[in-house]
Amino acid sequence: MPGFLDSLPPLLARALRSLRRSGRPTASSSSVVRDLPTAERSRQIVYAPDPDGGADPGEIVWAWVPFEENDGRGKDRPLLIVGRAGTGALLGLMLSSQHDRADDRDWLPIGSGGWDREGRESFVRLDRVFEVPEHGIRRESAVLARDRFDRVAGELRDRFGWT
């Protein structure tokens, strides 16, 4: 029913949408997740976590994101939400727990948190930003502490012209 999910509380609506997608997004739903070099997507960075059931800047969420090859494949990944696009879509930076990221200038260590069940140190990728519609968020995971978020924000401002 058109509009029915919109009338539900956000957390319930997101859960029902996820069930309907049956695990892996279809080509049409995955195509709405776009990635661009961070400098080309320069926006205002915001820290505004809110435990309202919706994804907000400063929160780490899970979403299906395409691989860099843009061949239709991808996987669920944690993303740090850093702002919103003009369209209202969320802007997110990909996280990884791969330790080979530690020496890569485009990956910033942010420590560990509730988004990783094993408590591993995580790294956020600075040079690739994802534009994800609200309905593309699979689940919320954790709020990134303000001081850690501010380190990410500083890098986005200094290196990529964000405000």
PAZAPA-4460 file (N, C-alpha, C; in steps of 0.05 Angstrom, whole numbers, plus 32768, in hexadecimal, padded with zeros to 4 digits):
% residues 163
    n_x    n_y    n_z   ca_x   ca_y   ca_z    c_x    c_y    c_z   seq   type   mol
   8011   7FE8   8000   8000   8000   8000   8012   8019   8000     1      M     A
   800E   802B   7FED   801E   8043   7FED   8018   8054   8006     2      P     A
   802D   805C   8013   802B   806D   802A   8027   805F   8045     3      G     A
   8020   8045   8044   801B   8037   805D   8034   8036   806E     4      F     A
   804B   802F   8062   8064   802D   8072   806B   8048   807E     5      L     A
   8065   805D   806F   806B   8078   8078   805B   8080   8091     6      D     A
   8044   8073   8095   8034   8079   80AC   803D   806B   80C5     7      S     A
   804F   8058   80C3   8059   8049   80DA   8071   8057   80E7     8      L     A
   8076   8050   8100   808F   805B   810D   80A7   8053   80FC     9      P     A
   80BB   8065   80FA   80D2   8061   80E8   80E0   8046   80EB    10      P     A
   80E4   803D   8104   80F3   8024   8108   80E3   800C   80FD    11      L     A
   80C9   800C   8102   80B8   7FF6   80F8   80B7   7FF7   80D9    12      L     A
   80B4   800F   80CE   80B3   8011   80B1   80CC   8007   80A4    13      A     A
   80E3   800E   80B0   80FD   8005   80A5   80FF   7FE7   80A6    14      R     A
   80F6   7FDB   80BC   80F7   7FBE   80BF   80E6   7FB0   80AA    15      A     A
   80CE   7FBB   80A5   80BD   7FAF   8091   80C8   7FB2   8075    16      L     A
   80D4   7FC8   806F   80E1   7FCC   8055   80F8   7FB8   8051    17      R     A
   8107   7FB3   8066   811E   7FA0   8065   8113   7F84   8060    18      S     A
   80FE   7F7C   806D   80F2   7F62   8068   80E9   7F5F   804C    19      L     A
   80DD   7F74   8041   80D3   7F73   8026   80E9   7F70   8012    20      R     A
   8101   7F7B   8018   8118   7F79   8006   8124   7F5D   8005    21      R     A
   811E   7F4D   8019   8127   7F31   801B   8145   7F2E   8018    22      S     A
   8154   7F3D   8027   8170   7F39   8029   8181   7F4B   8017    23      G     A
   8181   7F45   7FFE   8193   7F54   7FEC   8182   7F67   7FDB    24      R     A
   818A   7F80   7FD8   817B   7F92   7FC8   8179   7F89   7FAB    25      P     A
   8164   7F91   7F9E   8162   7F8C   7F81   8173   7FA1   7F73    26      T     A
   8177   7F9E   7F59   8187   7FB1   7F4A   817A   7FCD   7F4C    27      A     A
   8160   7FCF   7F4B   8154   7FEA   7F4C   8157   7FF7   7F67    28      S     A
   8156   7FE8   7F7D   8159   7FF5   7F97   8176   7FFA   7F9D    29      S     A
   8188   7FEA   7F93   81A4   7FF0   7F98   81AE   8007   7F88    30      S     A
   81A2   800D   7F72   81AB   8022   7F61   81A7   803E   7F6D    31      S     A
   8196   803F   7F82   8191   8059   7F8E   81A8   8061   7FA1    32      V     A
   81B9   804E   7FA9   81D0   8054   7FBA   81E6   805D   7FA7    33      V     A
   81EF   8076   7FAA   8203   8080   7F98   821C   8086   7FA8    34      R     A
   8233   8082   7F9B   824C   808A   7FA8   825C   809C   7F96    35      D     A
   8269   80AF   7FA3   8279   80C3   7F94   8292   80C9   7FA3    36      L     A
   82A6   80D4   7F96   82BD   80DD   7FA4   82B4   80F3   7FB8    37      P     A
   82BF   80F3   7FD0   82B6   8105   7FE5   82B8   8122   7FDD    38      T     A
   82CD   812A   7FCF   82D0   8146   7FC7   82BA   814F   7FB4    39      A     A
   82AF   813D   7FA4   8299   8144   7F92   827E   8146   7FA0    40      E     A
   827C   813D   7FB8   8263   813C   7FC7   8265   814E   7FE0    41      R     A
   8276   8162   7FDF   827B   8173   7FF6   8261   8180   8000    42      S     A
   825C   817C   8019   8244   8186   8026   824A   818F   8042    43      R     A
   8236   8198   8050   8239   81A0   806C   8238   8186   807D    44      Q     A
   824C   8184   808E   824C   816D   80A0   823E   8174   80BA    45      I     A
   822E   8161   80C3   821D   8165   80DA   821F   814F   80EE    46      V     A
   821E   8155   8108   821D   8141   811D   8202   8145   812B    47      Y     A
   81EF   8132   8127   81D4   8135   8132   81C7   811A   8138    48      A     A
   81D5   8108   8147   81C9   80EE   814D   81AF   80F2   815D    49      P     A
   819B   80E2   8157   8181   80E3   8164   8175   80C7   8165    50      D     A
   8171   80BD   817D   8166   80A1   8180   8148   80A0   8179    51      P     A
   8141   80A8   8161   8125   80A9   8158   811E   8092   8145    52      D     A
   8130   8080   8140   812A   806A   812E   8132   8070   8111    53      G     A
   8139   8088   810B   8142   8090   80F1   8160   8094   80F1    54      G     A
   816D   8093   80DA   8189   8097   80D8   818F   80B5   80D9    55      A     A
   81A3   80BD   80E8   81AA   80D9   80EB   81C9   80DC   80EA    56      D     A
   81D2   80F4   80E2   81EF   80F9   80E2   81FB   80F4   80FE    57      P     A
   8212   80E6   80FE   821F   80DE   8117   821A   80C1   811E    58      G     A
   8208   80B4   8110   8201   8098   8116   820E   8086   8101    59      E     A
   8214   806E   810A   821E   8059   80F8   8207   8047   80F2    60      I     A
   8202   8043   80D9   81EB   8033   80CF   81F6   801E   80BC    61      V     A
   81E5   800B   80B5   81EC   7FF7   80A1   81DA   7FFB   8088    62      W     A
   81E7   7FF9   8071   81D9   7FFC   8058   81E8   7FEC   8043    63      A     A
   81D9   7FE4   802E   81E5   7FD7   8017   81F3   7FEB   8006    64      W     A
   820C   7FE7   8001   821C   7FFA   7FF0   822A   7FEB   7FDA    65      V     A
   822C   7FF8   7FC3   8239   7FEB   7FAC   8257   7FE9   7FAF    66      P     A
   8263   7FD5   7FA4   8280   7FD3   7FA2   828A   7FE9   7F90    67      F     A
   82A3   7FF0   7F92   82AF   8005   7F82   82AD   8000   7F64    68      E     A
   82AD   7FE6   7F5C   82AB   7FDF   7F40   8291   7FE8   7F33    69      E     A
   827D   7FEE   7F43   8262   7FF6   7F39   8258   7FE2   7F25    70      N     A
   825A   7FC8   7F2C   8251   7FB3   7F1A   8237   7FA7   7F23    71      D     A
   8229   7FB4   7F36   820F   7FAA   7F40   8212   7F9A   7F59    72      G     A
   822B   7F93   7F60   8230   7F84   7F79   8235   7F97   7F90    73      R     A
   8231   7F8E   7FA8   8237   7F9E   7FC0   8231   7F8D   7FD8    74      G     A
   8230   7F9A   7FF0   822A   7F8C   8008   8221   7F9F   801E    75      K     A
   8215   7F94   8033   820E   7FA4   804A   8228   7FAD   8058    76      D     A
   8229   7FC7   805E   8241   7FD2   806B   8238   7FE7   8080    77      R     A
   8248   7FEB   8094   8243   8001   80A6   824C   801B   8099    78      P     A
   823C   8030   809D   8241   804B   8093   823E   805F   80AA    79      L     A
   8251   8072   80AB   824E   8088   80BD   823F   809E   80AE    80      L     A
   8228   80A6   80B8   8218   80BB   80AC   8224   80D6   80B4    81      I     A
   822B   80E6   80A0   8238   80FF   80A5   8228   8118   809C    82      V     A
   8211   8114   808F   8201   812A   8087   81EA   8121   8075    83      G     A
   81DE   8134   8067   81C8   812E   8055   81CE   813C   803A    84      R     A
   81C5   812F   8025   81C7   813B   800A   81B0   814E   8007    85      A     A
   81B1   815E   7FF2   819B   8171   7FEC   8180   8162   7FE8    86      G     A
   8182   8149   7FDF   816A   8139   7FDA   815E   812E   7FF4    87      T     A
   816B   8131   800A   8162   8125   8023   816F   810A   8029    88      G     A
   817D   80FF   8015   818B   80E6   8019   81A1   80EA   802D    89      A     A
   81A9   80D4   803A   81BF   80D5   804E   81D9   80D3   8040    90      L     A
   81EE   80E0   804C   8209   80DD   8041   8219   80CD   8056    91      L     A
   8225   80B7   804C   8233   80A5   805E   824E   809E   8054    92      G     A
   8260   8099   8068   827B   8090   8062   827E   8073   806C    93      L     A
   828A   8063   805B   828D   8046   8060   82A1   8040   8077    94      M     A
   829A   802C   8087   82AC   8023   809C   82B8   8008   8094    95      L     A
   82D0   8002   809F   82DD   7FE8   809C   82EC   7FE2   80B5    96      S     A
   82EF   7FC8   80BA   82FF   7FBF   80D1   8319   7FB2   80C7    97      S     A
   831F   7FB5   80AE   8337   7FAA   80A2   834F   7FBA   80AB    98      Q     A
   8362   7FAD   80B9   8378   7FBC   80C4   838C   7FC6   80B0    99      H     A
   838B   7FBC   8097   839D   7FC7   8083   8395   7FE3   807B   100      D     A
   837F   7FED   8085   8376   8009   8080   8386   801D   8091   101      R     A
   8393   8013   80A6   83A0   8024   80BA   83B5   8037   80AE   102      A     A
   83C2   802F   8099   83D7   803F   808D   83CE   804E   8074   103      D     A
   83B4   804D   806E   83A9   8059   8056   839E   8075   805D   104      D     A
   83A8   8089   804F   83A0   80A5   8055   8382   80A9   8052   105      R     A
   8374   809A   8041   8358   809D   803C   8346   808F   8051   106      D     A
   8352   8082   8064   8343   8074   8079   834C   8080   8094   107      W     A
   8339   8088   80A5   833E   8094   80BF   8335   8081   80D5   108      L     A
   8347   807B   80E8   833E   806A   80FE   832A   8078   8110   109      P     A
   8315   806A   8117   8300   8075   8129   82FC   8065   8142   110      I     A
   830C   8050   8146   8309   803F   815E   82F4   802A   815A   111      G     A
   82EC   801E   8170   82D8   8009   816F   82BD   8013   817A   112      S     A
   82A8   8003   8175   828E   800B   817F   827A   7FF5   817A   113      G     A
   8261   7FFB   8181   824B   7FE8   8180   8244   7FDF   8164   114      G     A
   824F   7FEB   8150   8249   7FE3   8134   8258   7FCA   812C   115      W     A
   826D   7FC2   813B   827D   7FAA   8135   827A   7F97   814D   116      D     A
   826D   7F80   8148   8269   7F6C   815D   8282   7F62   816A   117      R     A
   8298   7F63   815B   82B1   7F59   8166   82C2   7F6E   8174   118      E     A
   82B8   7F87   8174   82C6   7F9D   8181   82E0   7FA5   8174   119      G     A
   82E3   7F9F   815A   82FB   7FA6   814C   82FD   7FC5   8147   120      R     A
   8316   7FCE   8144   831A   7FEA   813C   830F   7FEE   8120   121      E     A
   8302   8004   811C   82F7   800A   8101   8305   8023   80F5   122      S     A
   8303   8024   80DB   830E   803A   80CB   82F8   8044   80B9   123      F     A
   82F6   805E   80B5   82E2   806A   80A4   82F0   8074   808A   124      V     A
   82E4   806E   8074   82EF   8076   805A   82E7   8093   8054   125      R     A
   82FA   80A4   804F   82F5   80C0   804C   82F0   80C8   802F   126      L     A
   82FB   80BA   801B   82FB   80C3   8000   82E4   80B9   7FEF   127      D     A
   82D1   80AC   7FFB   82BA   80A1   7FEC   82A1   80A4   7FFE   128      R     A
   828E   80B3   7FF5   8276   80B8   8004   825E   80AC   7FF6   129      V     A
   824B   80A0   8005   8233   8094   7FFA   821B   80A5   8000   130      F     A
   820A   80A8   7FEC   81F1   80B5   7FEF   81DC   809F   7FF1   131      E     A
   81CF   809D   8008   81BD   8086   800E   81A2   8091   8015   132      V     A
   818D   8089   8007   8172   8092   800F   816A   8085   802A   133      P     A
   8159   8093   8039   8151   8089   8053   8148   806B   8052   134      E     A
   8139   8064   803D   812F   8048   803C   8146   8034   8035   135      H     A
   815D   803E   802F   8174   802D   802A   8183   8025   8043   136      G     A
   817C   8030   8059   8189   802A   8073   817D   8010   807D   137      I     A
   818E   7FFC   8082   8185   7FE2   808C   8180   7FE2   80AA   138      R     A
   8193   7FEE   80B9   818F   7FEF   80D6   81A3   8003   80E2   139      R     A
   819B   800E   80F8   81AC   8020   8107   81BE   800F   8119   140      E     A
   81D6   8019   811F   81E8   8009   812E   81F2   8017   8147   141      S     A
   81FC   802F   8144   8208   803D   815B   820B   805B   8155   142      A     A
   8210   806A   816A   8217   8086   8167   8236   8088   816A   143      V     A
   8243   8096   8158   825F   809B   815A   8263   80B3   816D   144      L     A
   8275   80AF   8181   827A   80C4   8194   8282   80DF   8186   145      A     A
   827A   80F5   8192   827E   810F   8186   829B   8115   817F   146      R     A
   82AE   810E   8191   82CA   8114   818C   82D4   8104   8174   147      D     A
   82CB   80EB   8171   82D3   80DB   8159   82C7   80E7   8140   148      R     A
   82AE   80EE   8141   82A0   80FA   812A   82AE   8114   8122   149      F     A
   82B6   8124   8136   82C4   813D   8130   82DE   8139   8121   150      D     A
   82EC   8123   8127   8305   811C   8118   82FF   8117   80FB   151      R     A
   82E9   8108   80F6   82E1   8102   80DB   82D9   811C   80CD   152      V     A
   82C9   812D   80DB   82C0   8146   80CF   82D8   8158   80C8   153      A     A
   82EC   8159   80D9   8304   8169   80D4   8312   8160   80BA   154      G     A
   8314   8146   80B6   8320   813C   809E   8310   8143   8085   155      E     A
   82F5   8141   8087   82E4   8147   8071   82E6   8165   806A   156      L     A
   82E8   8176   807E   82EB   8193   8079   8307   8199   806D   157      R     A
   831C   818F   807A   8337   8195   8071   833E   818A   8056   158      D     A
   8336   8172   8051   833F   8164   8038   832B   8166   8021   159      R     A
   8312   8169   8027   82FE   8167   8012   82EB   817F   8010   160      F     A
   82EF   8194   801F   82E0   81AC   801C   82C4   81AC   8028   161      G     A
   82BE   8199   803A   82A4   8199   8047   82A2   81B0   805B   162      W     A
   828B   81B8   8062   8288   81CE   8075   827B   81C4   808F   163      T     A
***
